[in-house]
Amino acid sequence: MINLTIDGNHVSVPEGTTILEAAQKVHLDIPTLCYLKLEKSKYLNQVASCRICVVEVEGKHNLAPSCATPVFEGMKVTTNSKRVLASRRKNLELIISNHPFECLVCAKSTDCELQKLVWEFGINTQRYTGERSSHPIDKTSSALKRDPNKCIMCRRCETMCNTVQTVGALTAFGRGFHTVVTPAEKMPLAESNCVYCGQCVSVCPTAALTGVGYIQDTWAALFNPKKKVIVQVAPAVRVAIGEEFGMPPGQPVTGKMVAALRRLGFDAVFDTTFGADLTVVEEGKEIVERLERKEHLPILTSCCPGWINFLKYHFPNLDYMASTCKSPQQMTGAVIKTYYAQKMGYDPQDVVVVSVMPCIAKKYEAALPAEQTYGIRDVDLVLTTRELAKMIKEGSMDLRHLPDEEFDDPLGRSTGAGVIFGGTGGVLEAALRTVYEKVTGKELVDVNFTAVRGLAGIRETEIDLEGRTVRVAAVSGLGNTRKVLEKIESGEEKFDIIEIMACPGGCVNGGGQPYSEERDEIIEQRVRGLYHLDRGTTIRKSHLNPSVQELYTSFLGEAGSHKAHEVLHVQGLLEEEVCPEYQPQ
């Protein structure tokens, strides 16, 4: 243990602890901007570029960045001397001197960490003026917008993209005043190997990286009398959107959210969890067939477009392992524009499907040419949890004071299995509940596959299917995904079924969820909220969803049928290939 003094407070901390961490032990709040640490995901950004956290160390000539300076025995630290406070203020003023002054119309306004610090420091004039860096805004992607003019070079996005997710889409380019964080050679995002997981957006302290917004497009559709506007909501949204209205993280607000959507003017409010149940049934058949044939194993779940992109760019030789099923978002959209439109007598061309998702990659997925049915796009507009919260507020509503209402039938019915899709391990557990009964022909009494739960990046276990041992894994975060796929590629590891989610913790931690500085704790609370809903649901197995059963009886035929492949499967992971199970007639 190392003994030191901070502002007269005696502190004893383990060797290797930074001054910032030691100060937190005695409840001293040193301001930071570029620093970010997430214990459970072992993510650390301490490039010490902003110099907002500087402190004075006795015997040292220069001020020390507390986020990157380890303590030593007998150290004496002052966090609020005249020199320290003057330096912090000057550094902050220099940062904003090279920053656009458009806070009123900025996408990150009120959520911006730079804006918050400026307010806390009481800075209300611009002391430093002069040349500003100028870079073109990248709007080439349907999911992500990149505005380098708002970048403060904290490098959080770079660390998240390269170290945590191991995607390698962002890097510092240039030198000195003209340095910018960008894809290689300043190429547009749409031409880079970005997978659109959105984790860079989650950690960006300003609006240098944001999701592409579709609020105005959604309002336009709602106010168009010629259109039938149908909305679907992902399971992870219901345990997070309440945070935008001052409610506890993880508190399910399903009924209030449905009430808000109905009051916004949507013609029908459906649950993407129905699509999750449908995915389990369709993917479950694919799993059983591959297990019986012992081919193309392990089967990899295909619900996460960010992870599918990662497979496409980094492990294209393993693409045959991915399920050909569309994601729950796309399945629900496809069913709305076929089965539901036919049932209601709507022309599919006049139906607008809006999805509310925790994920930025879903915006990209919806725009893919392959994600259409009979030549009609499955999903038209994708809103994030944050965007829906803004629409609700714009509609003069407070979620806390709305009544609880039910989803519309028939695509509003879901099971507990579909709900847990929002957390890492949930897709795998939901699939196992159905696959067990399909393989064994016996009723699964205990539906809780707890071995695949939890926030550890990689969870592995073996499942006994009445004499056949199936090896499964649940993986979250693309850095962990790389580790697992490299072992599969080399033959070091063998699995039968793998669930992969791009975001650490799963969809509850998607790039479109409410911003939070206490990410680890909040992710846990959101996951607990989903499993609370699962436990309280009467039906907890996807294949027992009566609306899904009716869909097969009256429209699709049976799981894996020709019709099911037309509506619920993509014809190739990489958009050029034809699904081996589906041959057009």
C-alpha positions as CSV (number, residue, x, y, z in Angstrom):
1,M,0.0,0.0,0.0
2,I,1.1,3.5,-0.8
3,N,0.5,6.4,1.7
4,L,0.1,9.9,0.5
5,T,-1.7,13.2,1.3
6,I,-4.3,14.9,-0.9
7,D,-5.4,18.3,0.2
8,G,-4.5,17.4,3.8
9,N,-6.4,14.1,3.6
10,H,-4.3,11.0,4.4
11,V,-4.9,8.3,1.8
12,S,-3.6,4.7,1.6
13,V,-4.0,3.0,-1.8
14,P,-2.5,0.0,-3.7
15,E,0.7,0.6,-5.7
16,G,-0.1,1.6,-9.3
17,T,-3.2,3.7,-8.3
18,T,-3.4,7.0,-10.0
19,I,-3.8,10.4,-8.2
20,L,-7.3,10.6,-9.6
21,E,-8.3,7.2,-8.2
22,A,-6.8,8.1,-4.9
23,A,-8.6,11.3,-4.7
24,Q,-11.9,9.5,-5.4
25,K,-11.3,7.4,-2.3
26,V,-11.6,10.6,-0.1
27,H,-14.5,12.0,-2.2
28,L,-12.5,14.7,-4.0
29,D,-14.1,15.3,-7.4
30,I,-11.3,16.2,-9.8
31,P,-12.8,17.3,-13.1
32,T,-11.9,15.2,-16.2
33,L,-12.7,15.2,-19.9
34,C,-10.6,12.7,-21.9
35,Y,-10.4,10.2,-19.1
36,L,-12.8,7.2,-19.0
37,K,-12.6,4.0,-17.1
38,L,-15.1,1.1,-17.1
39,E,-14.1,-1.5,-14.6
40,K,-16.0,-4.5,-15.8
41,S,-15.1,-4.2,-19.5
42,K,-11.5,-3.4,-18.5
43,Y,-11.7,-0.3,-20.7
44,L,-9.3,2.5,-19.8
45,N,-8.7,5.8,-21.7
46,Q,-6.0,7.8,-20.0
47,V,-4.2,9.6,-22.8
48,A,-4.1,12.8,-20.6
49,S,-4.7,15.0,-23.6
50,C,-7.1,17.5,-22.2
51,R,-5.1,18.5,-19.1
52,I,-8.3,19.4,-17.2
53,C,-7.4,17.1,-14.3
54,V,-4.0,18.6,-13.5
55,V,-2.9,18.8,-9.9
56,E,0.1,20.1,-8.0
57,V,2.6,17.6,-6.6
58,E,5.0,18.9,-4.0
59,G,8.6,18.8,-5.3
60,K,7.5,18.6,-9.0
61,H,8.0,21.6,-11.3
62,N,5.2,20.8,-13.7
63,L,1.5,20.2,-13.0
64,A,0.7,16.5,-13.2
65,P,-2.3,15.0,-15.0
66,S,-4.0,13.1,-12.2
67,C,-5.6,10.5,-14.5
68,A,-2.2,9.2,-15.7
69,T,0.1,9.9,-12.8
70,P,0.7,7.0,-10.3
71,V,1.1,7.8,-6.6
72,F,4.3,7.2,-4.7
73,E,5.1,6.9,-1.0
74,G,4.9,10.2,0.9
75,M,3.4,12.1,-2.1
76,K,1.7,15.4,-1.2
77,V,-0.9,16.6,-3.7
78,T,-2.9,19.8,-3.9
79,T,-5.9,19.8,-6.2
80,N,-7.2,23.3,-5.7
81,S,-4.2,25.7,-5.6
82,K,-4.3,29.0,-7.5
83,R,-1.9,27.6,-10.1
84,V,-4.0,24.4,-10.6
85,L,-7.3,26.2,-11.0
86,A,-5.9,28.8,-13.4
87,S,-4.3,26.1,-15.5
88,R,-7.6,24.1,-15.7
89,R,-9.6,27.1,-16.7
90,K,-7.0,28.1,-19.3
91,N,-6.9,24.6,-20.8
92,L,-10.7,24.5,-21.0
93,E,-10.9,27.9,-22.6
94,L,-8.3,26.9,-25.2
95,I,-10.3,23.8,-26.0
96,I,-13.5,25.8,-26.6
97,S,-11.6,28.4,-28.6
98,N,-11.3,25.7,-31.3
99,H,-14.9,24.4,-30.9
100,P,-18.1,25.4,-32.7
101,F,-20.4,27.7,-30.7
102,E,-23.7,26.1,-31.8
103,C,-24.8,24.5,-28.5
104,L,-28.5,25.4,-29.0
105,V,-28.8,23.3,-32.2
106,C,-26.2,20.6,-31.3
107,A,-27.3,17.0,-31.1
108,K,-25.5,16.5,-27.9
109,S,-26.7,19.7,-26.1
110,T,-27.4,19.0,-22.4
111,D,-25.6,15.7,-22.8
112,C,-22.2,17.2,-23.7
113,E,-19.4,16.8,-21.2
114,L,-17.6,19.8,-22.6
115,Q,-20.7,21.9,-22.2
116,K,-21.2,20.7,-18.6
117,L,-17.6,21.6,-17.6
118,V,-17.9,25.1,-19.2
119,W,-21.0,25.6,-17.1
120,E,-19.4,24.3,-13.9
121,F,-16.4,26.5,-14.4
122,G,-18.6,29.5,-15.0
123,I,-17.1,30.4,-18.3
124,N,-19.4,32.8,-20.1
125,T,-17.1,34.7,-22.4
126,Q,-14.7,33.7,-25.2
127,R,-11.3,34.9,-24.2
128,Y,-9.2,33.3,-27.0
129,T,-10.0,33.8,-30.6
130,G,-8.1,33.0,-33.7
131,E,-7.8,30.3,-36.3
132,R,-10.0,27.2,-36.0
133,S,-9.5,23.8,-37.5
134,S,-12.0,23.1,-40.3
135,H,-12.9,19.7,-41.6
136,P,-15.8,18.4,-43.8
137,I,-18.6,16.8,-42.0
138,D,-19.0,13.1,-42.9
139,K,-22.7,12.3,-43.7
140,T,-22.0,9.3,-46.0
141,S,-23.4,6.7,-43.6
142,S,-27.1,6.0,-42.9
143,A,-26.2,5.3,-39.3
144,L,-23.4,7.5,-38.1
145,K,-22.5,11.2,-38.5
146,R,-19.0,12.4,-37.9
147,D,-18.3,16.0,-37.3
148,P,-14.5,16.4,-36.8
149,N,-14.9,20.1,-36.0
150,K,-16.4,19.2,-32.6
151,C,-13.6,16.7,-31.8
152,I,-11.5,17.6,-28.8
153,M,-8.9,14.9,-29.4
154,C,-9.8,13.0,-26.3
155,R,-9.2,9.7,-28.2
156,R,-12.0,7.9,-26.4
157,C,-13.5,6.7,-29.7
158,E,-10.2,5.6,-31.0
159,T,-9.5,3.5,-27.9
160,M,-13.0,2.0,-27.9
161,C,-12.9,1.2,-31.6
162,N,-9.3,-0.2,-31.7
163,T,-8.7,-1.6,-28.2
164,V,-12.1,-2.7,-26.9
165,Q,-13.9,-3.6,-30.1
166,T,-10.8,-4.3,-32.2
167,V,-12.5,-2.9,-35.3
168,G,-9.7,-0.5,-36.2
169,A,-11.9,2.0,-38.1
170,L,-10.6,5.2,-36.4
171,T,-7.2,6.6,-36.1
172,A,-5.5,10.0,-35.6
173,F,-4.4,11.4,-38.9
174,G,-2.1,14.4,-39.5
175,R,0.1,16.4,-37.1
176,G,-0.2,19.3,-34.8
177,F,-3.1,21.7,-35.1
178,H,-4.4,19.8,-38.2
179,T,-4.6,16.4,-36.4
180,V,-8.0,14.7,-36.8
181,V,-9.5,11.4,-35.7
182,T,-10.8,9.7,-38.8
183,P,-10.9,6.5,-40.8
184,A,-7.7,5.7,-42.6
185,E,-6.5,8.3,-45.1
186,K,-9.6,10.4,-44.2
187,M,-11.9,8.1,-46.2
188,P,-15.7,8.5,-45.6
189,L,-17.3,6.2,-43.0
190,A,-19.4,4.5,-45.6
191,E,-16.2,3.4,-47.4
192,S,-14.3,2.3,-44.2
193,N,-14.5,-0.9,-42.2
194,C,-16.7,0.7,-39.6
195,V,-19.3,-1.9,-38.3
196,Y,-21.6,0.8,-36.9
197,C,-21.8,-0.7,-33.4
198,G,-22.1,2.8,-32.1
199,Q,-19.8,2.4,-29.1
200,C,-17.8,5.3,-30.2
201,V,-20.9,7.5,-30.0
202,S,-21.5,6.2,-26.4
203,V,-18.1,7.4,-25.2
204,C,-17.7,10.6,-27.3
205,P,-17.9,13.6,-24.8
206,T,-19.1,16.0,-27.5
207,A,-21.1,15.7,-30.7
208,A,-18.1,14.7,-32.9
209,L,-19.8,11.3,-33.3
210,T,-23.6,11.0,-33.3
211,G,-26.2,8.8,-34.8
212,V,-28.0,9.9,-37.9
213,G,-31.4,11.4,-36.8
214,Y,-34.8,10.4,-38.2
215,I,-37.1,12.4,-35.9
216,Q,-38.3,14.8,-38.5
217,D,-38.8,12.0,-41.1
218,T,-40.9,10.2,-38.5
219,W,-43.0,13.3,-37.8
220,A,-43.5,13.8,-41.6
221,A,-44.8,10.2,-41.9
222,L,-47.1,10.6,-39.0
223,F,-48.6,13.8,-40.4
224,N,-49.1,12.2,-43.9
225,P,-52.8,11.1,-44.1
226,K,-51.9,8.8,-47.0
227,K,-49.6,6.6,-44.9
228,K,-50.3,4.0,-42.2
229,V,-47.4,4.4,-39.8
230,I,-46.7,1.3,-37.7
231,V,-44.1,1.3,-34.9
232,Q,-42.2,-1.5,-33.2
233,V,-40.1,-1.3,-30.1
234,A,-37.1,-3.4,-29.1
235,P,-37.0,-5.1,-25.6
236,A,-34.0,-3.1,-24.4
237,V,-35.8,0.2,-24.9
238,R,-38.4,-0.5,-22.2
239,V,-35.8,-0.8,-19.4
240,A,-33.8,2.4,-20.4
241,I,-36.1,5.1,-21.8
242,G,-37.4,5.9,-18.3
243,E,-33.9,7.3,-17.5
244,E,-34.6,10.2,-19.8
245,F,-37.6,11.2,-17.6
246,G,-35.8,10.8,-14.2
247,M,-36.9,7.2,-13.6
248,P,-34.5,4.6,-12.1
249,P,-32.3,2.7,-14.6
250,G,-33.7,-0.8,-15.4
251,Q,-37.3,0.1,-14.4
252,P,-39.6,-1.5,-17.0
253,V,-41.9,1.2,-18.5
254,T,-43.5,-0.9,-21.2
255,G,-47.1,0.2,-20.7
256,K,-46.3,3.9,-20.4
257,M,-44.1,3.7,-23.5
258,V,-46.9,2.1,-25.5
259,A,-49.3,4.9,-24.3
260,A,-46.8,7.6,-25.4
261,L,-46.4,6.0,-28.9
262,R,-50.2,5.8,-29.3
263,R,-50.5,9.5,-28.4
264,L,-47.8,10.4,-30.9
265,G,-50.2,9.2,-33.6
266,F,-48.9,5.8,-34.7
267,D,-51.6,3.7,-36.3
268,A,-50.5,0.5,-34.5
269,V,-47.9,-0.2,-31.7
270,F,-46.2,-3.5,-32.0
271,D,-43.4,-5.3,-30.0
272,T,-40.1,-6.3,-31.6
273,T,-40.2,-9.0,-29.0
274,F,-42.8,-10.7,-31.2
275,G,-40.1,-10.7,-33.9
276,A,-37.6,-12.1,-31.3
277,D,-40.0,-15.1,-30.7
278,L,-40.3,-15.5,-34.4
279,T,-36.5,-15.5,-34.8
280,V,-36.2,-18.2,-32.2
281,V,-38.6,-20.5,-34.0
282,E,-37.0,-20.0,-37.4
283,E,-33.4,-20.0,-36.1
284,G,-34.3,-22.9,-33.8
285,K,-35.2,-25.0,-36.9
286,E,-31.9,-24.0,-38.5
287,I,-30.0,-25.0,-35.3
288,V,-31.6,-28.4,-35.1
289,E,-31.0,-29.1,-38.8
290,R,-27.3,-28.2,-38.5
291,L,-26.9,-30.2,-35.3
292,E,-28.4,-33.2,-37.0
293,R,-26.3,-32.8,-40.2
294,K,-23.2,-31.8,-38.2
295,E,-22.5,-29.2,-40.8
296,H,-21.7,-25.5,-40.7
297,L,-21.1,-25.6,-37.0
298,P,-21.0,-23.6,-34.9
299,I,-24.1,-21.8,-36.0
300,L,-23.7,-18.1,-35.2
301,T,-26.8,-16.0,-34.3
302,S,-27.5,-13.2,-36.7
303,C,-29.6,-10.7,-34.7
304,C,-26.9,-8.1,-34.4
305,P,-26.0,-6.2,-37.6
306,G,-22.8,-4.7,-36.0
307,W,-21.5,-8.2,-35.3
308,I,-22.5,-9.4,-38.8
309,N,-20.4,-6.5,-40.3
310,F,-17.5,-7.5,-38.1
311,L,-17.7,-11.0,-39.5
312,K,-17.9,-9.7,-43.0
313,Y,-14.8,-7.5,-42.6
314,H,-12.6,-9.6,-40.3
315,F,-13.6,-13.2,-40.7
316,P,-15.2,-13.6,-44.1
317,N,-14.0,-17.2,-44.4
318,L,-16.4,-18.1,-41.5
319,D,-19.4,-16.4,-42.9
320,Y,-21.1,-19.7,-43.7
321,M,-21.6,-20.3,-40.0
322,A,-24.0,-17.3,-39.5
323,S,-27.7,-18.0,-39.4
324,T,-29.5,-16.8,-42.5
325,C,-32.4,-15.5,-40.4
326,K,-33.2,-11.8,-40.5
327,S,-33.0,-10.0,-37.2
328,P,-36.1,-9.5,-35.0
329,Q,-36.3,-5.9,-36.3
330,Q,-36.4,-7.0,-39.9
331,M,-38.6,-10.0,-39.4
332,T,-41.2,-7.8,-37.6
333,G,-41.0,-5.2,-40.4
334,A,-41.4,-7.9,-43.1
335,V,-44.4,-9.5,-41.3
336,I,-46.0,-6.0,-41.0
337,K,-45.7,-5.3,-44.7
338,T,-46.9,-8.8,-45.8
339,Y,-49.1,-10.7,-43.3
340,Y,-50.4,-7.7,-41.3
341,A,-50.9,-5.4,-44.4
342,Q,-52.8,-8.2,-46.1
343,K,-54.9,-8.8,-43.0
344,M,-55.8,-5.1,-42.7
345,G,-56.3,-4.5,-46.4
346,Y,-53.4,-2.0,-46.6
347,D,-51.2,-1.5,-49.7
348,P,-47.7,-2.3,-48.5
349,Q,-46.4,0.7,-50.4
350,D,-48.5,2.9,-48.1
351,V,-47.2,1.3,-44.9
352,V,-44.3,3.0,-43.1
353,V,-42.6,0.9,-40.5
354,V,-40.7,2.8,-37.7
355,S,-38.4,0.9,-35.4
356,V,-37.4,2.1,-31.9
357,M,-34.0,0.5,-31.2
358,P,-31.2,0.8,-28.6
359,C,-28.8,0.4,-31.4
360,I,-27.3,2.7,-34.1
361,A,-26.3,-0.3,-36.3
362,K,-30.0,-0.9,-36.8
363,K,-30.2,2.3,-38.8
364,Y,-27.6,0.8,-41.1
365,E,-29.3,-2.6,-41.2
366,A,-32.7,-1.2,-42.2
367,A,-31.1,0.6,-45.2
368,L,-29.4,-2.5,-46.7
369,P,-30.6,-3.6,-50.1
370,A,-30.9,-7.2,-48.9
371,E,-33.3,-6.3,-46.2
372,Q,-36.5,-6.2,-48.2
373,T,-39.3,-8.6,-49.0
374,Y,-40.9,-8.8,-52.5
375,G,-39.0,-5.7,-53.5
376,I,-40.3,-3.6,-50.6
377,R,-38.1,-2.4,-47.8
378,D,-38.9,-4.1,-44.5
379,V,-38.2,-1.2,-42.1
380,D,-38.3,2.5,-43.3
381,L,-37.1,4.5,-40.3
382,V,-35.1,3.7,-37.2
383,L,-35.2,5.8,-34.1
384,T,-32.9,5.3,-31.1
385,T,-34.1,5.3,-27.5
386,R,-32.8,8.8,-27.1
387,E,-34.7,10.0,-30.2
388,L,-38.0,8.5,-29.0
389,A,-37.6,10.3,-25.6
390,K,-37.1,13.6,-27.5
391,M,-40.3,13.0,-29.5
392,I,-42.3,12.2,-26.4
393,K,-41.1,15.4,-24.8
394,E,-41.8,17.4,-28.0
395,G,-45.3,15.9,-27.8
396,S,-45.8,17.5,-24.4
397,M,-45.8,14.3,-22.5
398,D,-44.0,13.1,-19.3
399,L,-43.6,9.3,-19.4
400,R,-43.9,9.1,-15.6
401,H,-47.5,10.3,-15.6
402,L,-48.9,8.3,-18.5
403,P,-51.2,5.3,-17.9
404,D,-50.1,1.7,-18.8
405,E,-51.5,0.5,-22.1
406,E,-51.1,-2.8,-24.0
407,F,-49.4,-3.4,-27.4
408,D,-51.8,-4.0,-30.3
409,D,-52.6,-7.4,-31.6
410,P,-51.5,-9.6,-33.3
411,L,-47.8,-8.5,-33.4
412,G,-47.8,-7.2,-29.8
413,R,-47.9,-10.6,-28.1
414,S,-44.6,-11.9,-26.9
415,T,-43.0,-14.3,-24.4
416,G,-40.4,-13.9,-21.7
417,A,-37.9,-15.5,-24.0
418,G,-38.3,-12.7,-26.5
419,V,-37.8,-10.1,-23.8
420,I,-34.4,-11.3,-22.7
421,F,-33.0,-10.7,-26.2
422,G,-32.0,-7.3,-25.0
423,G,-29.2,-8.6,-22.8
424,T,-26.1,-10.6,-23.6
425,G,-26.8,-14.3,-23.5
426,G,-30.6,-13.7,-23.9
427,V,-30.7,-14.8,-27.6
428,L,-28.9,-18.0,-26.8
429,E,-31.0,-18.8,-23.7
430,A,-34.2,-18.1,-25.6
431,A,-33.1,-20.4,-28.4
432,L,-32.1,-23.2,-26.0
433,R,-35.6,-23.1,-24.4
434,T,-37.0,-24.0,-27.8
435,V,-34.3,-26.2,-29.2
436,Y,-34.3,-28.4,-26.1
437,E,-38.0,-29.3,-26.6
438,K,-37.6,-29.7,-30.4
439,V,-34.6,-32.1,-30.0
440,T,-35.8,-34.1,-27.0
441,G,-39.6,-34.0,-27.6
442,K,-39.9,-33.4,-23.9
443,E,-41.2,-30.4,-21.9
444,L,-38.5,-28.2,-20.5
445,V,-39.6,-27.5,-16.9
446,D,-36.8,-25.3,-15.7
447,V,-36.3,-22.7,-18.5
448,N,-33.5,-20.8,-16.7
449,F,-30.1,-21.4,-18.5
450,T,-28.2,-19.3,-15.9
451,A,-24.8,-20.5,-17.1
452,V,-25.1,-18.2,-20.2
453,R,-26.2,-15.2,-18.2
454,G,-24.0,-12.4,-16.7
455,L,-21.9,-9.6,-18.1
456,A,-18.6,-11.5,-18.5
457,G,-17.4,-11.0,-22.1
458,I,-17.3,-14.7,-22.8
459,R,-19.4,-17.4,-21.2
460,E,-19.1,-21.0,-22.2
461,T,-21.1,-24.1,-21.0
462,E,-22.4,-27.5,-22.1
463,I,-26.0,-28.4,-22.5
464,D,-27.3,-32.0,-22.2
465,L,-30.0,-32.6,-24.9
466,E,-31.0,-36.1,-23.6
467,G,-27.7,-37.8,-24.4
468,R,-26.2,-35.3,-26.8
469,T,-23.9,-32.7,-25.3
470,V,-24.1,-29.4,-27.1
471,R,-21.3,-26.8,-26.4
472,V,-22.5,-23.2,-26.5
473,A,-21.0,-19.8,-25.8
474,A,-22.4,-16.3,-25.3
475,V,-20.0,-13.5,-26.3
476,S,-20.4,-9.7,-26.0
477,G,-18.1,-7.0,-27.3
478,L,-16.2,-7.4,-30.5
479,G,-12.8,-7.7,-28.9
480,N,-14.1,-10.8,-27.1
481,T,-15.6,-12.0,-30.4
482,R,-12.2,-11.8,-32.1
483,K,-10.7,-14.0,-29.4
484,V,-13.4,-16.7,-29.8
485,L,-13.4,-16.6,-33.6
486,E,-9.6,-16.8,-33.8
487,K,-9.7,-20.0,-31.6
488,I,-12.4,-21.5,-33.8
489,E,-10.5,-20.6,-37.0
490,S,-7.3,-22.2,-35.6
491,G,-9.2,-25.3,-34.5
492,E,-8.3,-24.6,-30.8
493,E,-12.0,-24.4,-29.8
494,K,-15.1,-26.2,-31.0
495,F,-18.7,-25.0,-30.3
496,D,-22.1,-25.9,-31.6
497,I,-24.0,-22.6,-31.0
498,I,-22.6,-19.2,-30.4
499,E,-24.5,-16.0,-29.6
500,I,-22.5,-12.8,-30.4
501,M,-23.5,-9.2,-29.6
502,A,-21.3,-6.3,-30.7
503,C,-21.9,-4.1,-27.7
504,P,-20.4,-5.1,-24.3
505,G,-23.4,-6.2,-22.2
506,G,-25.7,-6.6,-25.2
507,C,-28.4,-4.4,-26.6
508,V,-29.0,-2.7,-23.2
509,N,-25.7,-1.0,-23.8
510,G,-26.4,-0.1,-27.4
511,G,-25.1,3.1,-29.0
512,G,-28.6,4.6,-29.0
513,Q,-29.4,4.2,-25.3
514,P,-29.4,7.1,-22.8
515,Y,-26.0,8.5,-22.1
516,S,-24.5,7.7,-18.7
517,E,-21.3,8.1,-16.9
518,E,-22.0,5.1,-14.6
519,R,-22.3,2.6,-17.4
520,D,-21.3,-0.6,-15.6
521,E,-23.9,-0.2,-12.9
522,I,-26.6,0.9,-15.2
523,I,-26.1,-1.9,-17.7
524,E,-26.5,-4.4,-14.8
525,Q,-29.8,-2.7,-13.7
526,R,-31.1,-2.8,-17.3
527,V,-30.4,-6.5,-17.6
528,R,-32.1,-7.2,-14.3
529,G,-35.1,-5.3,-15.5
530,L,-35.4,-7.6,-18.6
531,Y,-35.1,-10.8,-16.5
532,H,-37.7,-9.4,-14.1
533,L,-40.1,-9.1,-17.0
534,D,-39.2,-12.6,-18.2
535,R,-40.0,-14.1,-14.8
536,G,-43.3,-12.3,-14.7
537,T,-44.4,-13.5,-18.1
538,T,-46.9,-16.4,-18.3
539,I,-45.3,-17.9,-21.5
540,R,-41.5,-18.1,-21.4
541,K,-40.9,-20.2,-24.6
542,S,-40.9,-18.5,-28.0
543,H,-42.5,-21.4,-29.9
544,L,-45.6,-21.3,-27.5
545,N,-46.4,-17.7,-28.5
546,P,-50.0,-18.0,-29.9
547,S,-49.6,-15.2,-32.3
548,V,-46.4,-16.8,-33.8
549,Q,-48.3,-20.1,-34.1
550,E,-51.2,-18.3,-35.8
551,L,-48.7,-16.6,-38.2
552,Y,-47.4,-20.0,-39.3
553,T,-50.8,-21.6,-39.6
554,S,-52.4,-18.9,-41.7
555,F,-49.5,-17.4,-43.6
556,L,-46.0,-19.0,-43.4
557,G,-46.9,-22.7,-43.3
558,E,-44.1,-24.2,-41.1
559,A,-40.7,-23.1,-39.9
560,G,-38.2,-23.2,-42.6
561,S,-40.8,-23.3,-45.4
562,H,-40.3,-21.7,-48.8
563,K,-42.6,-18.9,-47.7
564,A,-40.7,-18.4,-44.4
565,H,-37.4,-18.1,-46.3
566,E,-38.9,-15.5,-48.7
567,V,-40.1,-13.4,-45.8
568,L,-37.8,-14.1,-42.8
569,H,-34.4,-14.9,-44.3
570,V,-31.7,-12.9,-46.1
571,Q,-30.4,-14.6,-49.3
572,G,-26.8,-14.3,-48.3
573,L,-24.8,-12.8,-45.4
574,L,-22.6,-10.8,-47.7
575,E,-25.4,-9.8,-50.0
576,E,-23.9,-11.6,-53.0
577,E,-24.5,-15.2,-52.0
578,V,-27.7,-17.3,-52.0
579,C,-28.8,-18.9,-48.8
580,P,-28.0,-22.7,-49.2
581,E,-31.4,-23.7,-47.7
582,Y,-33.4,-21.4,-50.1
583,Q,-33.8,-21.9,-53.8
584,P,-36.2,-19.4,-55.5
585,Q,-39.0,-21.1,-57.4
